[in-house]
Every structure is written in structure tokens, then in C-alpha cells.
Amino acid sequence: MRWISFALTTGQIRHRTKTVTRRLGWKSLTAGTVLKGALKCQGLKKGEHPVEIARIRVVAVSRERLDAITAEDVRREGFSEMSPQDFVSFFCEANKCEPDTEVTRIEFEYV
């Protein structure tokens, strides 16, 4: 089973307010895949292991421009207080990308 990091949205995952995530890559992910959500997956020190915070099942996967995000999807990302423009800025800063970057939109449910 594959890991997926929610380092920037750990609270949203723990509170189950996040049901969509956007990622650079993850192009071959398919609906039905079950993933283990972790605090972080990369940059672990020797002997450290990912800490599971939730298991999720992928419901839908699509590719779209980051700046095509809707207010509803910002809410589903777990950021009800943000505007779409604020979310795009947050994502771009965290992922070193541009607003017109094509991202993978992953819709999921908790299992």
C-alpha cells in the first residue's frame, strides 16, 4: 500500500474536513486505490518511519490547471476560509510552481 503525505494539511485530515487534494505528479493513480495518509513521507531520518494518520480510498482522479480551482474545491481541500486565489498562492509557494501548472486532482473518502 502506497503512502501519501499530508504534512501541510494534517489538521484537515485528522478532522476529516479534507476530501480533495491536489498534487504535482501522481499521474498514474486510479480510482479505488487505498492510500495510507502520513504526517510526512520524505525527509525521514534513518530509522524513522511514516506515521499513519488516515486511510483513504481514491474516488476520482483528474488533471487540471491549478488556477481552475473553484471555491467549493477550496472548501473540500480543507480551507473554507481561503479564496481560490489565496489557495493557489499557498499551493504555489509550498510546491514551487506557477498558477497555470497542471496538477492531479484527487478526490477521496475515508476508510
Sequence and secondary structure as in RCSB ss.txt:
>XXXX:A:sequence
MRWISFALTTGQIRHRTKTVTRRLGWKSLTAGTVLKGALKCQGLKKGEHPVEIARIRVVAVSRERLDAITAEDVR
REGFSEMSPQDFVSFFCEANKCEPDTEVTRIEFEYV
>XXXX:A:secstr
 EEEE TTSHHHHHTT   EEEESS TT  TT EEEEES SSS  TT    EEEEEEEEEEEEEEGGG  HHHHH
HTT TTS HHHHHHHHHHHHT  TT EEEEEEEEE 
